[in-house]
Amino acid sequence: RHRHKEKWAATAPRIPSTRLALHHFDTSYSLHLGAVWPSVRAGLLCEHKYGALLNNFAAADHVPQELELLNATDFVSEALQKAQQWQQGAAVGEAARACQESSGEGRSMTQAETSPLLCASISSKIKCYTFPRGDITRFCPARPDALGLLEYYLMDAASLLPVLALSVQPDDFVLDLCAAPGGKTLALLQTGFCGHLAANDVSVSRTKRLHQILHSYVPKEVRDTVSVTSYDGRDWDQVKGGTFHKVLVDVPCTTDRHSAMEEDNNIFHKRRTKERQMLPMLQLQLLMAGILAAKPGGEVVYSTCSLSPLQNESVVERALDIAEAQFNIRIQVEDLSHFRMLFQDTFSFFSDCRLGELVLPHLTANFGPMYFCKLRRM
């Protein structure tokens, strides 16, 4: 009668969060991704590949040549060259198509004909170097220039795609609603087009990291055009609704690569189950705030680093319904399929997204995951 029941919490082996994450991914993503899931899974569990985003504010004219000597190439300029080649091909094929039309045959728009639009939609000022497929060389840490600004920023190159999709134009007012730790904010500034950039993140500690990035890469006169805030992004429309030409909504998500590899700060920890289950609701609220922050005619890019359709297409679809039903706002989903054509040499894309585009991790091109979808507020 003096025996005590063992405390289960103290004696039961703790299942690692990474194993819980992988079990969840195996169950859901094997259905969603089908035959490509084993390949994607292997990519998630192997070393992440990075790109070097050149810092246009640093005195670093020598850096491109140094990176090219290492066999790295600027994937953005390569894509632009490809679009220009399509444009030249369009001129060659135009006479033949005119003959087809005169004989009564129908025609549809080709890659070549859309290429002027592609060139216009991608900022040539953003330069990001990557190593070729299958090359797992690592970039060296960036060095400071004479003024102390670092020469490049190492990031998942797929994280640039939402920024490129946003297509910032001269003097645009831009909102980065969930800005920390700051890679996409820095990329937005590299366009040189932001008339004003509002960089917001609800986490004060992560906002400190954002400030560090800005001080390490951006001169003071440019930093002065950036307002850094720590509002809850869900309430942004109450602060400055309907004022931005472009809005980036890069939401908190299950960060699949981190969840599969790292125990620290893992959202699959049992204590964070409720938080994880509530993610799609949080993402929807943030996307709605982003839509309401945009001017009529403004554009919103929604992005995650998750493979989950519940956090990706489903959130977008729900936002479209709510925008129309509750706010009488019509949203047009922009076609980003040209990104697949332009960047297929650098990234592996999922071919079956209902809305938007999804970069899949792959052993030869181990970027991502990165989902992005572009919306226009009508």
MARVOPA-99643 format. One record per residue (C-alpha): residue in one letter; x, y, z. Coordinates in steps of 0.05 Angstrom, whole numbers, plus 32768, in hexadecimal, padded with zeros to 4 digits. Last residue first. Layout:
aXYZ;...
This chain:
m7F3C837E7B73;r7F6E83677BA7;r7FA2833F7B82;l7FBC82FD7B9E;k7FFE82D97B95;c800C82947BB2;f804C827A7BD0;y806282377BEE;m80AA822A7C00;p80C781E77C16;g80FB81FA7C07;f814081F17BE8;n816681AF7BE0;a817281AF7B96;t8193816C7B88;l8175814A7BC5;h813181697BB9;p810881977BE6;l80C781AC7BC3;v80B781F27BAD;l806C81FF7BAD;e8045822E7B7F;g800282517B85;l7FBD82327B84;r7FA781EA7B78;c7FF081D47B7C;d7FFC81957B51;s8040819E7B30;f806B81A47B6E;f80AA81CC7B5C;s80F381B87B60;f812081F57B61;t815D82107B3B;d815281FA7AF2;q810781FE7AFB;f810B82497B0A;l80ED82697ACC;m80BB82337ABA;r80A282297B01;f80A082747B0C;h807582797ACD;s803F82527AF2;l8034828F7B1F;d7FEC829D7B0A;e7FCD82D37B36;v7F9282C27B63;q7F5F82FB7B5E;i7F3E83137B9D;r7EF983337BA1;i7EEC835B7BE0;n7EA5835D7BFA;f7EC1835C7C41;q7E9E83217C62;a7E8B82F47C27;e7EBF830A7BF4;a7EFC830E7C21;i7EE382D17C49;d7EE082A47C0B;l7F2382BA7BF0;a7F4282B17C35;r7F2882697C38;e7F4782587BF5;v7F8A82777C0A;v7F8B82507C4B;s7F7A820F7C27;e7FB1821A7BF3;n7FE9821F7C27;q7FE1820D7C70;l7FB081D47C64;p7FD781C37C25;s801381B37C52;l805781B67C30;s806E81ED7C60;c809E82297C58;t806382587C51;s804F82917C22;y801682C17C12;v802582F77BDF;v7FF583337BDE;e7FEA83647BA6;g7FC883A87BA5;g7F9083BA7B74;p7F6683D37BAE;k7F9A83E57BE2;a7FB783AD7C0C;a7FB183AB7C58;l7F6E83857C53;i7F90834D7C2C;g7FC9834A7C5E;a7F9983477C99;m7F74830E7C75;l7FB682EA7C6B;l7FC782F27CB5;q7F8382D87CCB;l7F89829C7C9C;q7FCE828C7CB5;l7FB6828E7CFE;m7F7C82607CED;p7FAB82307CC7;l7FDB82317D03;m7FA8821E7D38;q7FBB81D47D38;r800481E67D41;e7FF582137D7D;k7FCA81DC7D9C;t800281A97D94;r803881D67DB0;r804481B07DF2;k804B81707DCA;h8086818C7DA3;f8072818D7D5A;i807F81D97D56;n80C981CD7D60;n80EE82057D84;d812C81DA7D8C;e812381927D76;e813D819F7D30;m813A81747CF0;a80F381647CDB;s80D581A27CFC;h810A81CF7CDD;r80FC81B57C97;d80B081B97CA1;t80AC82007CBB;t806781EE7CDA;c804F82347CC7;p8057827D7CDB;v804082A87CA0;d806682CA7C68;v803082FE7C57;l8051832F7C26;v8027836C7C15;k802E83997BD8;h800C83DB7BC6;f7FFE83EA7C0F;t7FCA84197C2F;g7F8983F27C36;g7F8B83EB7C82;k7FC1840B7CAD;v7FB883FB7CF7;q7F7583D67CF9;d7F8A83B07CBA;w7FC8839A7CE0;d7FA183757D16;r7FB4832E7D00;g7FFC83457CFA;d8002834C7D46;y802C838B7D47;s8077838A7D50;t808E83C37D22;v80C983D37CF5;s80C084107CC7;v80EF840F7C8C;t8100844E7C64;d813384627C99;r815784207C8E;v816784397C48;e818B84787C62;k81AB844E7C98;p81CE841D7C6A;v81B383D67C66;y81D683937C70;s81EC838B7CB9;h81BD83BF7CD6;l818183A27CB2;i8192835B7CC7;q819B83717D10;h815783957D0F;l813783557CF5;r8157832E7D2D;k813A835F7D5F;t80F683547D3D;r80FE830A7D4D;s8102831B7D98;v80C6834A7D93;s809C83157D71;v805E83327D4E;d808683427D0F;n8080837F7CE3;a80AA839C7CAB;a808983D97C8B;l80B083ED7C4C;h80A984317C2B;g80B584477BE4;c80D084007BDA;f80F183FC7B96;g813A83EE7BA4;t812D83A47B96;q815F83937BCC;l812F83AF7C01;l80FE83767BF3;a813783447BFA;l814983617C3F;t810083597C55;k810183127C39;g813D83007C64;g812583257CA3;p811C82F67CDF;a80E683107CE2;a80B683307CB0;c807183157CBE;l8048834E7C9D;d807B83657C6A;l805683A27C51;v806A83C97C13;f805A840F7BFB;d8070840E7BB3;d809D84477B9C;p80B984207B60;q809983DB7B56;v809D839E7B83;s808F835D7B5D;l806F83367B97;a808282F67B72;l80CC83077B79;v80C3830E7BC4;p809C82CC7BC8;l80D482AB7B9F;l810D82C57BCB;s80FF82917C01;a8111825B7BCD;a815982727BD3;d815B825A7C1B;m818582917C3A;l81CC82AA7C40;y81D182F67C3D;y820783187C14;e823E834C7C18;l823683617C61;l823683AC7C6F;g827083C37C9B;l827F84047C75;a82BD83E77C54;d829783A77C42;p828583707C73;r829283267C62;a825C82F27C56;p826582AC7C73;c827F827B7C3F;f824C825A7C12;r8245820F7C16;t825181DF7BDD;i821A81AB7BD5;d821B81A87B89;g81E381797B71;r81BE81B07B4D;p81EC81EC7B41;f8203821B7B79;t81D882577B88;y81E282A27B81;c81AB82D47B8F;k81A583177B6B;i816883437B75;k817083817B4A;s8151835E7B0D;s810E83617B30;i80DE832F7B11;s809A83437AF6;a80B2836A7ABA;c80DB83307AA0;l80A183007AA7;l807183307A83;p80A283357A49;s80A582E87A4B;t805B82DC7A41;e806382D779F5;a809C82A579FB;q807782787A2B;t803E827479F9;m7FF9829479F7;s7FC6826A79D3;r7FB582607989;g7F7B824E795D;e7F8282377914;g7F5B825E78DF;s7F8D825D78A7;s7F9E82A678B6;e7FAA829278FF;q7FDB825B78EB;c8001828C78BE;a800582BD78F7;r802082857923;a8058827878F1;a806A82C278EE;e806C82C8793A;g809B828D7946;v80DC82B2793E;a80C382EE7966;a80AD82C0799E;g80F1829F79A1;q811082E379B3;q80DF82E879ED;w80EF82A27A03;q813882B57A04;q812682F27A2F;a810282C57A61;k813F82987A66;q816C82D57A72;l813D82EA7AAA;a814182A57AC9;e818D82A67AC7;s818B82EC7AE7;v816382D07B22;f818D82907B29;d81CE82B77B33;t820382827B29;a8234825D7B57;n826F82397B37;l82A1824F7B6E;l82BF827F7B3B;e8278829B7B33;l827682AB7B7E;e82B782D37B79;q829F82F77B3B;p825D83097B5C;v828283227B9B;h82B283547B7A;d827F838C7B75;a827483887BC0;a826C83CF7BDA;a822E83BB7C02;f81E883D77BF5;n81D983A57BBD;n81E0836B7BEE;l81E4832C7BC6;l81B582F47BDC;a81E182B67BE4;g81B882767BDC;y81B3823C7C0C;k81A881F17C0A;h818E81CC7C47;e81B4818D7C5C;c818A814E7C59;l814B81397C7E;l811C81667C56;g813B814D7C15;a812F81047C27;r80E781147C36;v80DF81387BF3;s80F980FA7BCF;p80CC80CB7BF7;w809180FC7BEB;v809680FE7B9F;a806880C27B94;g802D80E17BB8;l8034812A7BCB;h7FF381317BF2;l7FEB80EA7C0A;s803480E07C1E;y803081277C3A;s7FFC81167C6F;t801480D67C92;d805E80DD7C84;f805C81267C99;h803A81167CDB;h806C80DE7CE9;l80A5810C7CD6;a808C81427D06;l808481117D3F;r80CA80F87D32;t80E5813F7D33;s80C0814D7D74;p80E681157D95;i80BA80E27DB9;r80C780E87E04;p80D280A57E26;a809F809C7E5D;t80BC80A07EA3;a80B380E77EBB;a807180F57E99;w805680B27EB0;k806280BF7EF9;e8067807A7F18;k802F80677F47;h804680637F8F;r804E80267FBA;h803D802F8004;r800080008000;
